[in-house]
Amino acid sequence: MNLFVTLKYLVALDDHRHFGRAALACHVTQPALSNAIRALEESFGTSIVKRGRNFAGFTAEGERVLVSARRILREHELLRQDLSSAAESPTGELLIGAVPTAMPIASRFVAMLQDRHPGIVPTLRSMSSVELETGLETLALDLALGYAERTDDSSAHRRVIVQYVEHYFLARRAEPGQPRRDSITWAEAAGLPLCLLTAEMHNRTIIDRAFATAGAKVRPAIESNSTVTLVLSVQTGRVSSVLPGSMLGQVLGQPDVEVLPLVEPRIEVPIAFLVHNLNPASRTLSAALEFAQDPQWLAHASAHSGIGAHAATVDPA
């Protein structure tokens, strides 16, 4: 039994919560993955995985093994990067998670980071705020891009590096003869058929709070946990949607879609990179944190966070 390989299988099973998907992620057959984990259980003399017709989670002992597995694999990766990387040429993996509404900015970040440091191999995943926080705690993630407002005294061990400020816009079908407007209030938007993210998403919490501040209640016509649905519902249906500025690039310039800043109140929410401050940073993470504070990158992120792009579309001159 190769211990490092088996520990990777165990971590993959935790990440995917499914034997078949974990095996695919590890590029092995499902029996090979299952047999390796059984061999690990035999070596420890205890059950690690709860088995039924489907994956049912980990036993209490399995949870302890999983924590150690992540730490062992992380230390192995730290050492590998330290031995294989030159001072100015970090080499290795970097696991980044981002809330769905921040994925356009996160995608720009990983592309520009990899261009600056070709030896870095980033993996970017779209995750909920809760999944980001759990991922940082369990070492499943190196870096997370999410809502700075979710940090509090209980997360004092997290470092927060603000990247840009999220603004909110209403996207709706542009009707012939519709008078041109500079903005729309949240109260007015509440009266439209809306496609919004589902209630468990933190973005939805912010939007509901804005509607409540405006003294309005909203019952969405469509709900989804996918930001793609927000955009396509506006483009192909008769609903409107509340979009963060980072997503405006997907709708601006389309003749049949109108985008209006939402006001009264005007909501501004900082989006930040979050990193576990208690763990030593790998070479790749150190390079990412340095780039995250680069003035040119911060200007680029701000320029694509919505306000600037919308202003340029409204007034190209």
N, C-alpha and C positions, 0 to 999 in steps of 0.2 A: 504494500500500500504506500503510495506517494502521499505523504501528509499534506504538503502544500497544495497539491492538486485537489485532494479531497476537501480541504478547507475551502477552496474556491468553489467547489460544487455546493457545499453547505451554504455559503454566502449567496450564491446564485439562487438557491432554493428559497432563501429568505427574501431576496429581491423580487422574485417572480411569483412566489407563492403557488407554484405549480411545477410538478416534476417534469412534464414534457417541455414547458417553456424554458425551465432552468437548463435542461439538457441541450436544447437548441442554442441557448446563449453560450454554453460551454463547448459547443461543437462536438458533442458525444451523443451516444444513444441513451435513451431513458434507462434501460437496464444497467448500462455501465455506471451511470450516475447513482442509481439506487443501490447497486451492489457496493460501490465505494463507500456510501454513507453507512450501509449495514456493517461493512468491515470496520469503520470508525466506531460504531456502537459496540461492536465486539471487543475492540481494543480498550475501550473505556469501561466495558462491563455495564453499560446502562443504555436505556432507550434515549434517543435524541429527537426523533421525529414521531409525531402522532400520525398513525396511519389508519386510513379507512378506504373508502372507494376513491377518495381524492385526498390531496394534501390537507391536513387538518391542523397544522401548526407544529410548534415545538413543545417538548416536555419542559418542565422546570429545569432539569439538567441540561436539556438541549439549548435553552436560552443562555445558560452560563457558558456552554461550549461555543455558542455563536458569538458572544461578546469577545471571548478569547481569540476566536478565529479571525474576526475583523482586526483586532489589535496585532496579531501575528502577521497577517497579510500586509497590514499597513507598515509595520516595522520593516518587513521584507522589501516593500516597495521603496521606503525611505532609503534603506541601505543600497538598493540597486541603483536608485537615481544618484545617490552620493558617489558611488563608485564609477558610474558610467557617464556622468555629466561634467563638462568643463565649467569653470566659474561663470562664463557668459553664455553657455550653451546648454540650458537645462534639457534633459531628455527623460521622457517617461509619460505615464498616464496622468490625467487630471479629470476628476469627476465633478461636474457642475450640475446643479439643479436650479430651475427657475420656475416661478409661478407662470401659468399660461399667458397672462397679459404682458409679461416682461420678456417672453421668448424672442420677439423681434430684436430687442436690444441685446439680449444674451447671445443670439446667433451672430450678431455683428461683433460682439466681444470675442467669441471663440475664434472666429475667422481671422480677425486682426491680430489676436494673440498668437495664433499658429503661424501667421505670416511673419511675425517678428521673431518667433522661436520655433523653427520647423521641427525641432526634436520633440516638442510637446504634442501629445495625442489627446485632445480633449474629447470627453464624452458629455454631451449636453442632454439633459432629460427634463421634460415638462412635468412638474409636480405641484401638488397643493401646498399651501403654507404649512400645514401640519406635517406633511411628508418631508418637507425641507427641514423642519426643526428636528424631526426624528432622525433624518439622515445625517445631520451634523452630530447629533448626540451619539449615534451608533457607529460613526466613522464610515458610513456608507457614502458620504459626500465629502469632498474637500472644500467646496465653496457653494454658497446658495445665493441666488438673486431673488429678493422678495421684499415684503413690506417692512420698512424700518419701524413702523408704529407697533408691530407685534412684539418688539423687544421690550423687556421690563426688568425689574430688579432681579427676577428669578433667572434671567438670561444674561447676567453680568459678565459671564465668562465668554460671551460672544463679542467679537469685534465687529463693528458696524461701519461700513464705508459707503456713504451715500453716493449714488451714481447720477441720478436725475430726479426730477419731480414729475409725477404722473398727473396729467390733467384729463378732463373728461369731455366727450363730445357726443352729440346725437347724430347718428347717421340714419338717413331716411331716403326714400325714393323721391327724386326730383320730379314734380308734376309740372306739365306745361302750364304756363301762365301764373305759376306760383310766385308771389312777390319775394324778392331777395331780402334776406335778413342777415344781420351780423351775429346773432346769438339766439338762444332759446332758454327759457327758464325751466328748472326742474319741475315746477308745478304744471307747466304746459306739456312737458314731455310725459308726465304721468297720465295724461289723457289719451295718449297714443297707444296702439297695440305694439307691445315691446317684446323683443327677444333678449333675454338676460341670462347670465350665468346662473347656475343652480345655487341653492342657499348655502351649501357647505363651503363655497369658494369665498375667500376673503374679499375679493373684488365686489362680490354681491353685498357683503356686509357694508362696505363703503357706500355703494350706490343706494342701498335701503336707508342708510343714515342720512344721505343727502336729500332723498325724497321726504323723509320724516322732518328734517329741518325746514323744508319748504312747505310743510303742512299737508303733504300729499301722501296717499297710499297708492300702491301700484300692484296690479295682478297681471303678471306677464302672460302674453299670448303663447309664447314658446320659452322653454327653459332648456339649457344644455350646459354640460361641463366642458364643452369644446368651443374655443374662440373662433374656429373655422365656421361653426354654425352661426355665430353672431353676424359674420360678414356675409355669408351666402344667403342667409334669410332676408337680409336687406336687399341684396342684389337680385334675388329671384322671386321674392314674395312681396307682401304688402305690409310688412312689419318694419318698425324702426328698431334701433339698438343703441345702447350706451357703450361707447368704445373708449378705451384709454388712448392717449395720444400716440403711443408707440405703435398702434395698429393702423393709424391713418394711412400709411403707405399702401395698404391693401385696397383702399377705396377712393383716395384722392385722385382727381383727374378723370374719374369715370363720369361721363355726361349724365347718366341716369341716377346718380347718387349725390345727395346734398349733405354736407357736414357742417354742423353748427356747434360752437362752444356752448357748454351748459353753464348757466349763471344763476345767481340768487338761490343758493350760495355758489360761489366759485370754489371748487374743491381742488386742493393741491396736496398730494400724498408723496412723501419721499420714498424712492425705491433704492435699496442698498444691497451691496454684497455683505453677506454674513459669513463669518468664519469662526470655528471653535478656537478660542484663544488659549486653551490649556494644552493643546497638542503641538508638538514641534512641526514646523512647516516643511514640506518636501521642497525640492528644488523647483519643481513645476509650480507648486502653489505659491512659493515666494515670488516667482516671475509673474504670476497672474495678479498677485496683490500689488506688485510694483506697477504693472500696467493699468490696473484699476484706478490708480491715483495719478496717472499721467494726464497732464492738462489737455493735450491734444485729444486723447480718448474721451475725456469728460466733456469736452466741447462737442465732439462727434455724437456722443450719447444724448446730450441736451438738444442738439439740432434735430435729432430724430425722435424726440419724445412727444412731438405733436404740435406745440404752439408755433414753432418756427416754420414747420412744413405747411401748416394750415394758413399762416399769414402769407407765405409766398404764393400759395394757390389763390387766395382771395385777391391779393394785390401783387401780381407778378413784377410790377415795376419797383 
